[in-house]
């Protein structure tokens, strides 16, 4: 499970433990008041078990602080919404995921995207996107139905790049330009697409060269959407972070990674450097 989710669960447990202590209740006494087992109280306080909303309300009432229930239940709801299993999203196939993303991204004004090993979906050519989706189906052990519709939806998402009032900053590791998806012709076309997109006035494309040493280089990709959320795709799920502290941390990391990137003419030089290698394989 994601470290972010574990930390959020521990933070919730810590808040509940602080309220118990402020009420001068032992864990055993609180368990007695709630008709729970003492190990249950301990598991909640240490983040090994997440309480439900009713249990939070009962806890705060037993501690004489019922006014805190609303805030703590909101934290619980944030925790539960972080982790959306791919198997729940995939019931409509990849097309369903792409359709959802079209709707959600319509509301976002500023995108900040970091990817170390893959070209982001908003910048993918149809051939590259097909290779990515076929790999996703293999990973998820799902049939390849609906790929054509999913491709259509992904390309439809790219209309956002031409919308007034939307801004994009993409930071890619140079490795993403050389990690092959599809054949050499697919990769050559993908590099050409990046060169074209880099000329858009509302798009900033930065490439972190192999020989660059930014203050911090994240090991996974993430999308910061406005100042409201960070979306991370893991092997098994999509993680959405909405707590301000998490968003601020990822924004800081994005800034550090960006400091090692090359933009404009230097970025296009790195793209040209990658193009002959992809076409000669």
N, C-alpha and C positions, 0 to 999 in steps of 0.2 A: 504494500500500500504506500501511497505517496507520503513523503516526509511532511509535506504541507498539511495533509489531512490529519496525520498523527499529531502534529503540533497543535492544530486547531482543536482536536479532541482533548488534548492535555490542557490547553488553555481554558476550555470550558470546565473541565474537572477542577482545575486550580481555583477558578472563580467560585465554584460551589464549595470547595473546601474552605476558602477564606470566609465565606458567609457562615459556615458551620462553626468555625473557630470564633468569629466575631460574636456569635450567639452563645459562646461558651458551652458548646455541646461536644461531647466525645462522639466518635464514630459509632460506638456501640449504642449510646443514648439516642442519637438520631435514627439509627436503624430501628430501635424499639418504638420510637414515636411514629415511624412510618410503616411499622409492621413489615420491615424488610430484614434480610439477613445482613450481618455486619460486613461480610465479604462483598456484597453488592455495593455498599457505600464506598468501600475501599477501591473497587474496580472503577467506579464512576469518577472518583477523585483523582485517580492516577491515569485516567484516559484509556483504560483497557476496555471499558464499556461505555457506550453513549447512552444517556438517559433519553426517554421520550418527553414530549411536551408536558404531559400530565405529571410525570415524576419531577420535572423541574418546578412546576407550580407547587406540588406538595412539599418539596424541599425548602423552597423559599418561605412558604407559610410556616413550616415547622421552625424555621430560624427567625421568625418574626419580621421578615422582609419581603412580604408579598409583592411590593411595588417593583421588585427587581425581576419578576418572572417574565415580563414582556421582553425586556432586553435579552435575557438569557435564552428564551425560546427563539428569538430572532437569530441568535448566534447558532443555535441548534439547526434552524432551517438553512442557514448558510452552509453549515457543515454537511448537511444531507444533500444539498444541491451541488456541492463540489464534485461529487463522484457519480458520474452517469455511465453505467456499464454499456460497453459497445453492443452487447447482445440485445439490450433494450432498444438501442437506436437502430439496429440493423434489421428490425422486423419488416421494414419497407425497403431493405437493400440500401446500397450506396446512394441511390437516387434520393431516398428519404432524407439522408444526412445532408446532401447538397442543397436540397430544397429548404431545409431548416436554416442552413447557413445563409442562403440568399435573403431570407426574411430578417434574420438577426443583424446581418451586416448592413442592411439598409439604414439602420438606426445609428450606426457608428460614423463619426465625423473624422476622427484621427486614428489611423492604424500605425502601430510600431511593431515590426515583425523581426524576430531573429530566428534564423535557421542555420544549423551547422552542416547538415548533410543532404538537404533536399531543397529544391526550388519551391517556394510557396505556391499554393493553389491558384492565387490570383494572378500569378505570372506564368503559369504552365501552358505549354502548347498542348493541343489535343493528343498528340502522340506520346508526349511525356506523361500527361495525366492518365492516359490509358495504362501505361506501364505501372504507374503508382497504384492505380485502382486494382489492377490484376494482382499485384503483390499483396495489397490489403486483403483481398479475398482469400488468397492462399494463407495468409497469417490468421485470419479469422475463421478459416475452414468453412467458408460460406460459398454457395454457388455463384457463378459469374453472371447470373441474370441481372438485367437492369443497368449494365455498364454503359450502354449507349445513352440511355436517359440520364444517367449520372454525369456522363461527359458533357451532355448538353447543359445540364444545370451548372456544372463547374465553369464552362465557358460563359454562361449567362452571368455568373457572379462577377466576371471580369469587366462587365459594363461599369462597375463601380469606379474603375480607374479613370473614367472619362466624365464623372459627375462633378459638377461645380460644387464647391463647399466641402469636398472630401480631400484629405491629405494622407499620404502614405510614406513611411520610411521603412525600407527593407534593408536589413543587414544580413549578409550571407557570408559564411566562411568560404574561402576559395575551394575547399574540399567539395562543397556542394556542386561546383561547376565540373568536377571530374568524376564524381560518383555516378556511374552510368545507370540510367533508367531507359530501357529500350536499347535500340542499336545505335551505331555511330551517327547515322543520318538523323535520328531522333534527337540526339544530344546537340548536333550541329544546329538544327532548327531551333532548339531551345535556347542556345547561346544567342542566336540572331534575335530571338524574341526579347531577351533581356536587354540587348543593345537598343532595340526600338523603344522599349518601355522606359529606359533610363532617360530618354529625351522628353518625357512628359513633364510639364511644368509643376504638377502637383505630386510628382513621385520623386523620392530621393532613394537612390540605390547605392549602397555601400558594400564593398567586398573587403573582407579581412584576408590579406595575403598570407601564404604559408609562413613567410618570414617575419610576420608582425607579432608583437608581444603586447597585447592590450593588458590593462591592469587586471582584468578578470574576463575569462572566456567561458560562458555557460556551456554545459555539456548536453543540453537539450533545447529544442526549439520552443518558442512561446510567442503569443500574440497579445499585445497590450491594446485594448480597445477603449479609446478615450481615456478617461481617468476612472472608469467604472469597473473594469474586469481584466483579468489575465486568463487566457485560454491555453492549456497545455495538453497535447496529445501524448499519452503514454502507450505502452504496448497493449494494455487491456481496456483503457477507458479514456474519456475526455474529462479533464479536470478544469473547473472554472473557479478562479479565486476572486473574491469580491471584497475581502477585508482591506481597509485602507492601508494597513501596515504591509500586507502582501503586495499590493499594487505599487506602493512606494519602493519596496525592495526590488521588484522586477524593473521598475523604471530606472532605478540607480544602476542595476546590472546592465540594462540596455545602453545607458550612457557610457559605462565603462567599456563595453564591447565596441560601441560605435567609435570610440577614440582610436581604435586600432584599424579602422576601416579606411578604404580609399574610395573617393567619390569622383563623379564627373569623368574627366578625361582619364584619370588614373584607373578608375573602375573599368572603363571601356578598354583600356590597355590590358587589364587582367582578363577580361572577357575574350579579347582577341588572342591572348596567350593560350587560353583554354580551348578555343575553337579548333586549331590544327590538331591537337591531341585527340579530341573526340572524333574528328573526321578521318583520322588515319588508323583507327583501331579496327 
